[in-house]
C-alpha cells in the first residue's frame, strides 16, 4: 500500500509518530535524570497526543489530495445549452462558455438544462438534466 492510497487518518498518524518518539525520548531522559516525575511525564505525553487528535479535523483536508480544477471541477454541476448540441456545441455555466458534446445521440437544444458528466481537457460531456 503506497502512502497516497492510505486513508487520511493513517497518513496523519504516521506523520505524528516522529514527534511522539522525539518527545518520548526527551521525557525519558528528563525522567531518568530526575528532572521531572513519572506522573508529569505521563501528563505531558497525554497532552501531546490529545493535541494531535484535536488537530486532525483541521489537517484532514490537506491529506485528501488536490482539489479538482478546470473542467473536472464542474462535473456534476448544472449548465444551460447556448448552442444546440448535435452532438457538439456550447454550454454556459457561471457566466463562462464551454465547448461541450452530448452524452447520447439526441440533440439538446439551446436553453435546455444539462448536467456535466465528464471532462476531457477543455471539452465537457453533458447529459440532459434530471432536474427538469
Buried (B, 14 or more C-beta within 10 A) or exposed (E): EEEEEBEBEEBBBEEBEEEBEEBBEEBEEBBEEEEBEEEEBEEBBEEBBEEBEEEBEEBEEEBEEEEEEEBBEBBEEBBEBBBBBEBEBBBBBEEEEBBBBBBEEEEBEBEBBBBBEBBEEEEBBBBBBEEE
